[in-house]
Amino acid sequence: MTRLLLLRHGQTHSNVSGALDTGEPGHDLTDLGRAQAVAAVRALEQHDLTGLHVSRLVRTHQTAHPLATARALDPSIVHGLEEIRAGEFEMRNDHDAVVGYLGSVAAWITGDLDHRMPGGETGHEFLQRYDAGIEQIVRDAWDRPTRTVLLVSHGAAIRTWVSRRVEGAEDHPEAQERLENTGLITVEGDPASGWKLLDWHSAPIGGRFLEDEEAPDPTAVPVED
């Protein structure tokens, strides 16, 4: 059995401007985002981590760096853990783009996996590549006596995967609500027998003083079915 800690990256410049930034390499962390990443190190002290994983987007690497340094861990890049691709909405922050993106995420969370993000992927395609990333992480951890691993990923991607793949998540009211920068969701299980939700921490794990209520941040805001 593996315990997965799914940590959303720290705040980026695109989060502040409200832009749908899902391509590679993506924008850097802001000063607040870097402070969130540093604060996460202390917040995670109770966890005996045996692995640290990041997506291909630079903001996950920057978020993981303080923890990697403190724990002498070498972050592993895992393909498939990237944000839900915005397709035709990429780098837009206008109302129609944000509503279109969040509408697609809402469709997937509530079970319409055939829906396609305009110019992007379907829910099935997203889950296939995210599942593959999770399976790789579990395989990498399998021969270790304790299997608690942290992956730094992305807001809409984490919420959607947890909502569709984790037992009990569909009844969790926050499955369609916010996951702020450095919010943390903890699950336990494995791909074969399934996953159980242990904790859903929507706010920055370093403390609410690290929130930014002024940032539009479309990949964190609530979605409606």
C-alpha positions in Angstrom: 0.0 0.0 0.0 1.3 3.4 -0.9 0.4 6.8 0.6 0.4 9.6 -1.9 0.6 13.2 -1.0 -0.6 15.3 -3.9 0.7 18.9 -3.5 -0.3 21.7 -5.7 2.6 23.9 -6.8 3.2 27.4 -5.4 1.8 30.5 -6.9 3.0 31.5 -10.4 2.8 34.8 -12.3 0.1 33.2 -14.4 -2.0 32.5 -11.3 -1.8 36.2 -10.4 -2.9 37.3 -13.9 -5.5 34.6 -14.2 -4.0 33.2 -17.4 -4.6 29.5 -18.3 -0.9 28.5 -18.4 -0.8 24.8 -19.1 2.0 24.4 -21.7 5.7 23.7 -21.2 7.7 25.0 -19.5 5.2 27.3 -17.9 5.7 30.4 -15.8 7.9 30.7 -12.7 6.8 31.0 -9.1 6.2 34.5 -7.7 7.9 35.6 -4.5 4.8 34.4 -2.6 5.0 31.1 -4.4 8.6 30.6 -3.3 7.6 31.5 0.3 4.8 28.9 0.0 7.3 26.3 -1.1 9.7 27.1 1.8 6.8 26.9 4.3 5.8 23.5 3.0 9.0 22.0 4.2 8.1 22.6 7.8 4.5 21.6 7.2 5.6 18.2 5.9 8.0 17.4 8.7 5.8 14.7 10.1 5.9 12.7 6.9 8.7 10.2 6.3 8.9 10.6 2.6 10.6 8.0 0.5 10.1 9.7 -2.9 9.5 13.1 -4.4 8.1 13.5 -7.9 7.3 16.5 -10.2 5.7 17.1 -13.5 7.6 18.5 -16.5 6.4 22.1 -15.8 9.0 24.3 -14.1 6.7 25.5 -11.3 6.6 22.0 -9.8 10.4 21.8 -9.8 10.7 25.2 -8.1 8.1 24.2 -5.5 9.9 20.9 -4.8 13.4 22.4 -4.5 13.3 23.5 -0.8 11.9 20.2 0.2 14.4 18.3 -1.9 17.3 20.2 -0.4 16.0 19.8 3.2 15.4 16.0 2.8 18.3 15.2 0.4 15.8 13.8 -2.1 16.3 13.8 -5.8 13.0 14.9 -7.5 11.9 12.5 -10.3 10.2 14.0 -13.4 7.1 11.9 -14.2 5.4 12.4 -17.5 1.6 12.7 -17.3 1.3 14.7 -14.1 1.0 18.0 -16.0 -2.0 20.3 -15.7 -5.1 19.7 -17.8 -4.2 21.1 -21.2 -6.2 24.3 -22.0 -6.1 23.7 -25.8 -7.7 26.7 -27.5 -7.8 28.6 -24.2 -4.1 28.5 -23.6 -2.7 31.6 -21.9 -6.0 33.4 -22.1 -7.7 35.0 -19.1 -10.9 36.3 -20.6 -14.3 35.3 -19.3 -15.2 33.0 -22.2 -11.9 31.1 -21.9 -12.1 30.7 -18.1 -15.7 29.5 -18.3 -14.9 27.1 -21.1 -12.0 25.6 -19.3 -13.8 25.2 -16.0 -16.8 23.9 -17.8 -14.7 21.1 -19.2 -13.2 20.3 -15.8 -16.6 20.3 -14.3 -17.9 17.9 -16.9 -15.0 15.4 -16.2 -15.4 15.7 -12.4 -19.1 14.9 -12.7 -18.6 11.9 -15.0 -18.8 13.2 -18.6 -15.4 11.9 -19.7 -16.2 11.9 -23.4 -16.3 15.7 -23.3 -13.3 17.3 -25.0 -11.6 20.5 -24.0 -11.8 22.6 -27.1 -8.5 22.0 -28.9 -7.3 19.7 -26.1 -7.9 16.3 -24.5 -11.0 14.4 -23.4 -11.5 13.3 -19.8 -10.5 9.7 -20.8 -7.3 10.9 -22.3 -6.4 13.1 -19.3 -7.1 10.2 -16.9 -5.1 7.8 -19.0 -1.9 9.8 -18.9 -2.3 10.8 -15.2 -3.0 7.2 -14.2 0.2 6.2 -16.1 2.1 8.7 -14.0 0.7 7.5 -10.8 1.4 3.8 -11.7 5.0 4.7 -12.4 5.3 6.4 -9.0 3.9 3.4 -7.3 6.2 1.0 -9.1 9.2 3.1 -8.2 8.2 3.0 -4.5 7.3 -0.7 -4.3 10.6 -2.1 -3.0 10.8 0.3 -0.1 9.8 -0.6 3.4 7.7 2.5 3.8 6.0 4.0 0.8 5.0 7.6 1.4 5.6 9.7 -1.6 4.9 13.3 -2.5 4.1 14.5 -6.0 4.0 18.2 -6.9 1.3 18.6 -9.6 -1.4 21.0 -10.6 -4.7 22.2 -9.3 -7.3 21.2 -11.8 -5.4 17.9 -12.6 -5.2 16.9 -9.0 -8.9 17.6 -8.3 -10.1 15.8 -11.4 -7.9 12.7 -10.8 -8.9 12.5 -7.1 -12.6 13.0 -7.9 -12.7 10.2 -10.5 -10.2 7.7 -9.0 -10.5 8.0 -5.2 -13.2 6.3 -3.1 -15.2 8.8 -1.2 -13.9 11.8 -3.1 -17.1 12.2 -5.0 -19.0 12.9 -1.7 -16.4 15.4 -0.6 -17.8 18.9 -1.1 -14.4 20.3 -1.9 -13.9 17.9 -4.8 -15.5 20.7 -6.9 -14.1 23.6 -4.9 -10.8 25.3 -4.4 -7.4 23.8 -4.1 -5.1 26.7 -3.4 -1.4 26.9 -4.2 0.4 24.4 -2.0 -2.9 22.8 -1.0 -2.5 19.1 -0.2 -4.6 16.0 -0.7 -3.6 12.7 0.8 -4.7 9.3 -0.5 -3.7 5.7 0.2 -3.9 2.5 -1.7 -2.7 1.3 -5.1 -3.9 1.2 -8.7 -5.1 -2.4 -8.5 -7.2 -2.2 -5.3 -8.1 1.4 -5.5 -7.5 4.6 -3.5 -9.0 5.9 -0.3 -9.2 9.6 0.6 -7.4 10.4 3.9 -7.3 14.2 3.9 -8.2 17.2 1.8 -6.4 20.4 2.8 -7.5 23.2 0.5 -5.5 26.1 1.9 -1.7 26.5 1.7 -0.2 23.9 4.0 2.2 26.5 5.4 -0.7 28.5 6.8 -3.5 30.8 5.7 -1.2 33.8 5.8 0.2 32.5 2.5 -3.1 32.9 0.7 -3.6 35.5 -2.0 -7.3 36.3 -2.2 -6.6 38.9 -5.0 -5.3 36.4 -7.6 -7.9 35.2 -10.1 -6.1 31.8 -10.4 -8.6 29.9 -12.7 -7.2 26.5 -12.1 -8.0 26.8 -8.3 -11.5 28.2 -8.4 -14.7 26.3 -7.8 -16.3 24.5 -10.7 -20.1 24.0 -11.2 -21.8 21.0 -12.7 
